[in-house]
Amino acid sequence: MSAAPLIVLRPEGLYCPPGDFWIDPAKRVPKAVITHAHGDHARGGMGHYWGAREGGELMRIRLGPRAPMTLLPYGEAFALGATRVSFHPAGHILGSSQVRIEKDGEVWVATGDFKRCADPSCAPFTPVRCDTLVTEATFAEPFYQWDDPARAVGAMIDWWQAAKAQGQAAVLFCYALGKAQRILAELARHSDETVLLHGAMTPLVKAYRKAGVRMLPTAPVGNPPRGTRFDGRLILAPPGARGTPWMRRFAPYTTGFASGWMQRDDTPRRLAYDQGFVMSDHADWPGLLRSIEESGAQRVLATHGNSDTLVSYLRQRGLAAGPLQSEPLPASG
């Protein structure tokens, strides 16, 4: 492995010095390689964007139709500076990508956000061999081990049916991009009922349908006439809608939240809802370890989340591991 790293931390975010580009930058930069369309990864104001074609529609919704953008299919390499770059499925949401960077025969991979469990709404994670793996560590603690997603889906159906029996609406909070569409795709295997959507979700669901993802039929909540009844209906809404006046129309209702954070049943986040469903779009602890092994990486650099726990575990097992380091600053004169 070369002495010069292919990815370092800068104030703007992850930076590739030989390619002169950033990955998911947090501040304005000339060249931005984007792993996926979540708002904390795809931000406006960059000089030019590169991303996976499979997530192009979502990128346009997030960044606007005029954002300067180059979209490429998974696996197709392109040149940036002195490097060759390609996108590979990350299994996080539709169009999510790992970023493979190669220079002089050395290969680094930045996973971005990723997961390993089955998801009918996006392409599955594809292991990419590399010398150095830069991995997310959102749920990098042994405590986080996901059950088969079918169990969470079954629990959602049971909760929805119980709400029907009690004359309540079932308001399920979930992230507007990725989680909502995954839930709709999972439930389509069991039902054909129309689900009502918060307005923030409608264009994103349309983008998934355009990409060919099969989901339950949906309709916007909109502004229904006074007296409209919602008992027995399933409504999907982003977490930010909880506790707002928008919720009053659904009374009486029961609330649920779908997230990996629901694995801990004693946190304020879990206690804020009537029901929690453990469904994450990130890798759990076994998924992280499996992905590291399958990468064949000689070195692992962790970023985001519980990086200390993961780094310590890998070092104890003889693997070169550490947190992703900042780029050394030039010496002052």
N, C-alpha and C positions, 0 to 999 in steps of 0.2 A: 504494500500500500504506500502511496506517495505521502510525503510529509505535509503537503499542502492540502487542506480539507476542501472537499467539493461543496459542502454546505456549512455555513456558520450562522451565528445569531448577530443581527444588527438591530438598531433601534426600530427599523422599519419592519423587521421580521426575518424569516429564513432567507439567507442570501447565498447564491452560488457565485463565488468570485470568478472562476474561469469562464462561466457563461454570462456573467454580468446581468443576472436576473434574480428576482425574488419569488418565493413561493408563498402564496396567500398573504401578501404584505398588509400590514395594518396602517401604513401611511402611504402617501402618494409616491409612486416610483415610475420610472419609464417603462419597465418590462415586468409584467406580472404573470406568473404561471399559477393557475388556479386549480385546486384539487376538486372543489365542488361548490355548489351555489348557495350554501348557507351564508347568512349575512356576516358572520365573523370570519369568513374565509374569502368571500367575493365582495370586495368593497369598491365603491365608485371612485373615479378620478385618476385612474392609472393611465399611463401613456398608451399601452397596448396590452391586450390580454391573450393568453393562450390557454385552451382548455379542451376537454374531451368532447367530441361531437355529440355523444350520447346525452350530455347534459346541456346542450346548446340552448334549447328553448328556455330552460330554467335560468341560464346565465343571462339571456335577453330580458327576462322578466325582472331579474335582480338588478341588472346594470343598465338597462335601457336599450332600445333598438339601435341607437347610434354609437354605442360603445365600440371602439376599435378592437376587433376580436378575430383571432384565428382559431378555428375549431378543427380538431383532427380525430380520426378514428383511433380506438384503442390499439396500441401496438405499433403505430406508425411513427418512426423516428424523424426528428427534424433538428436542424442545427440552430443553436443559440450560442454565440461567441465561439469558444473553443470546445464546446460540449455537444453531445447528441442527447436529445431529450425525447422521452416517449411517455404516454399515459397508459395505465393498466388498471383494470377494475379493482375497486376497493370494497365494494359491497356495502357501503354506508348508506347512500341514497342513489337515485337515478343519476347516472353520469359521474358519480364520484370516482376519484382516481388516485392511484399511487403515482408518484413521479420518479421515473428512472432516469438517472444522469450518468453518462459515460464520457470519460476523457482518458485517452492514451491507454485503453484497455482496463481502466479501473471503473467500477460501477458502484454508485450509491443509489439507494432508494429511499425516498421520503414517503411514508405510508399515507400521510394525511389522516383523516378520521376513517376508521374501517371497522368492519365486523365480519365474523366467520359463520354465523348461523344463517339458515335458509331465510330468504325473503323473496316473495313472488313479485315485488315491485321494482327490483333492480338486478343488474348482473352480479353474480357472486364474486367474492374476492379471489384473485388469481395470484398465487405465490410467485414472486419475482426473485430470481437468484441475484445476489449482490455481494460485494466485499464489505460494505458498511450499510447498516440499516438505521434510518432515523425514524423511530416509531412514536406514535402517540402513546400516552399512558393514562388516559382518562379514568379507567377503572382498574388500574394496576395494583390491586390488592387481592390476596387469596380469597378474601371474603366474597368477592364478586364472581359468581359462577352461575350462568344463566341456565334455566331449565329449557326444555324443548319449547319453542314458541307456541306450539299447539296448546300447551297448558294455559298460557296467558290468553290465547284466543278463546278457549273454552270457558275460562273464567269471565271474560267480557260478555260472552253470549248468555251465560247464566245470570249475570248481573243485570243485563238488559231485559231478559225475560222476567226477572223478579220485579223490576221497575214497572213493567207492563201490568203484572198481576196486582200491583199496589196502586195503580193509577198515576204513576209518576213518569216524568220525562227522565231519560238517562243522558246526562251531559258528560261526555268524555273529553277531558282536556289532553291535548297532545300537541307536539310541535307541528306547525303548519306545513313545513316542508320535510318530507321524508317519512315521518311517523304517521301522519294522517293518511297518506296514500298507502303505506304498508298495511295499516289497519283495514282500510277499505278493500285492499286486495286479499288479505287473509279472510275477512268476513264473507267475501264473495264466494268462497268455497262452501259456505253453510247457509246462505240466505240470498234473497233477491229483493229485500226491502229497501226502500229509498231512505238514505241518511241525509239529514239536514246539516248544512255547513255554515260556519262563520264566514263572513265575506272575505277575510284574509286568505282563506284556503281555496276559494273557488278557482282563481286563475292557475294555481299550482296543480290542482286536481285535473284541470283541463289539459295542462302540459303533459301529465302522465298518461292521460287517455290518448293524446296525440302520439305518444311514443309507443302505444299498443299495450299498455298495462291494463289488465282486466280488473275492474273494481266494482263494488256495489254502485247502483245508480244513486245519484246525489241531486240535491236541490238546495239553493241558497235559503237561509232563514229569512233574509230580507226584512221588510217591515210588514208583518202580517196584520190583518184587521183585528181590532180589539175583540177579545173574546175567543180568538183562535186557541184551540186546545192542542197541547203537545204531549199528553199522557201516552206512554208507550213508544214514543219516538226516541231514536238515537240521534243526538246532536254532537258534532265534533267542533271543538273550539280551542284556540290557543290558550296557554296558561294565563296570559295577560288579561283575558276576559273574565277570569274568576273574580267575583266580588264587585263587578261593575253593574250599572243599571241595565245593561243589555241582558243580564240573566233573569230579570224579574218576570219576563214574559213566559218563562218555562215553568214557573211554580205550579204545583209542587214538583220538585225534582231531586234526584240524587246525583252526586258527582263522583267521577273517577279520574285517575291520572295514569297514563301509560308512560313508563320511563324505567331505565335501569336503576335510578335512584330509589325506586320503590322497594328495592331489595331490603333496605333498612327501614324497619317499620316504626322506629322511634324518633325520626327526624321531624322537624317542623314541616318540611315539604310533604312528608307522608301524612302527617296528622291533619293537614289542611283539607284533605279529601275524604269522602266516605269510603272509597275503595281504591286500592292501588294495584296496578297490573305491571309486573316486571317484564318489560319489553324494551330492550336497548338497541340502538343503532351503532353501538361501539363494541369492540371486542372485550370479552371478559378475561379474567386471569388465565384460564387454560387457552383461550383463543390467542392471547398475546404470546404466550410461550410457544404454542404450536407454530405461529407465524414466524417467530424469530428462528426457530429450528428449520423450518422449510425454506427460509431465505438463504441458508448457508452462510450467513454473514459472519465474518471474523471479528467484527466490532459492531456494537449496538449503542446508539446514542438515543436517549429518551427525552421527550419533550412533552409538555402539558401534563396536568394531572399528577399522579403519584409516582413521579420519576425516581425518587429516592428508594422507594420500596423495590421497584423493578431492578434498578441498578445494583442494589445490594444483593438481591437474589441471584442475578446473573454472575456477579463477581464471585460469589461463594461457590459457584459451579464452574469456575475457571474460564469464563468468557470475558473478553475485553469489553467493558461496558462503562458508560458514564453519562452524565447529562450533556446535552448539546451545549457547546461552549461559545461564548462571544468571540468574534474575530479580534485578534490583537490590534490595538490602536497603534498607529505610527508613532515612533519616538518623537518627542518635541525637541525643537532646536535649541 
